[in-house]
Amino acid sequence: MTDSQYAWPAHDSADVVILGAGPAGLVLGNLLLRAGIDCAILERSGLECVRTRARAGFLAANTVRILARHGLDEGLRRYGQEHRVCEFRTEGGRFRLDYGRLGSKDPHTVYPQHELVADLLTQFLDAGGRIRFDTEAVAVSDADGPAPSVTVREADGRTGRWRARYVAACDGRHGAGRRSVPPGAVRHYRRDHGVSWLGLLAEAPPSLDAVGYALHPHGYAGHMARSAEITRYYLQCARGTRADTWSEDRVWDALDLRMRAAEYGPLSRGRLVQRAVVDLASDVLEPLRHGALFLVGDAAALISPSAAKGANLAVLEAEILAQGLTAALREGDPTALDAYSDRCLAHIWRAQEFSHWMIGLLHETPAPQGAPPFQERLRRSRISALRDSPTQQDWFAENYVGI
Ligand code: APR
């Protein structure tokens, strides 16, 4: 690709060009601004889309500590709800774990991710941060050479280029960051868990004062409070299910059945305002760096939503990268960036292992035709251990909230 192929509108530049304005990109941008580092965020979507996209909502205690450490926690301190109990409903009855009193004794903070993103965006703009919406990164070039740059396409189709000393790819799993790492330069670990969920957002108050995990012969069902009026539900569904094929009645009937509403009380029904099918999959790239290009958040690793770790990892990685970039650009010590990949990967693999354990806990693994369901018996034993063993409960709590 040569310059002459493009009518460059401008040669924009920043010391750090950040791709993507999700939790990873916005935390990084805010921390770099506070350290006095010249940075700019390029975001494919428009402002309204970024501010209103409903996503995850469970913040780990360490995420809250990171945001508090940098003065980015005002909204979540004011409006976040502390959450410390989960309830398992199984064929053998139900039990609760007050995980806020177990293990590391940390609660979750429930704060809808789009609110957090809106807060981070406001802080970034108020501090004079540069952000270009409707600007899609197409490719990162020369990341391991003397003149790294990012090719962009604006909403009107015009292309341009940003020069950078460092590029932070916070643009998710399908972003330009990942695509720009040459195939031979990274190992790509992946796992398809073979399970799908219908993810639902209901305009309905939470039905129980706990995170609910229902294990049922028809499949897993999950209940997670988002706010006093909004609740997220998950229903395991067959691979290939289309999100719109289940009617609202069918959804609520299945939730009632799997959550055992007949035994434990009815669910508060409401309009389903968002639905999407998620095929549970995980992947990790190693290393998380190619020259001047760093992978952060979902661009670094995709984690199945079974343990709500994605946004928490993204914030932690953004803080680690901000420390390295600050040392490199302010103190002239680029070796500080050498540890980025290994430090993040230790946390990523820990979270992957726990998510994988949760997937095993929540879903039946079908036995081969005619064979006794060995795997299912193991799963029942795992649930009993979690119900009965204080040591197992401490381990669960530490991993459930920990990052
Ligand atoms: N160029 C510019 N921006 C892009 C591009 C691109 N080519 N591709 C994607 N983006 C933007 C998206 O529009 C989005 O705003 O990058 C941002 C990525 O944000 P997230 O998907 O939220 O990813 P991340 O910041 O890594 O957060 C990770 O948050 O939503 C949770 O659980 C989810 O695991 C995920 C976690």
Residues whose N, C-alpha, C, O or C-beta is under 5 A from the ligand:
A	BS01	APR	L19 G20 A21 G22 P23 A24 G25 L42 E43 R44 S45 R55 A56 T135 E136 A137 C170 D171 G172 G175 A176 V296 G297 D298 A299 G310 A311 A314
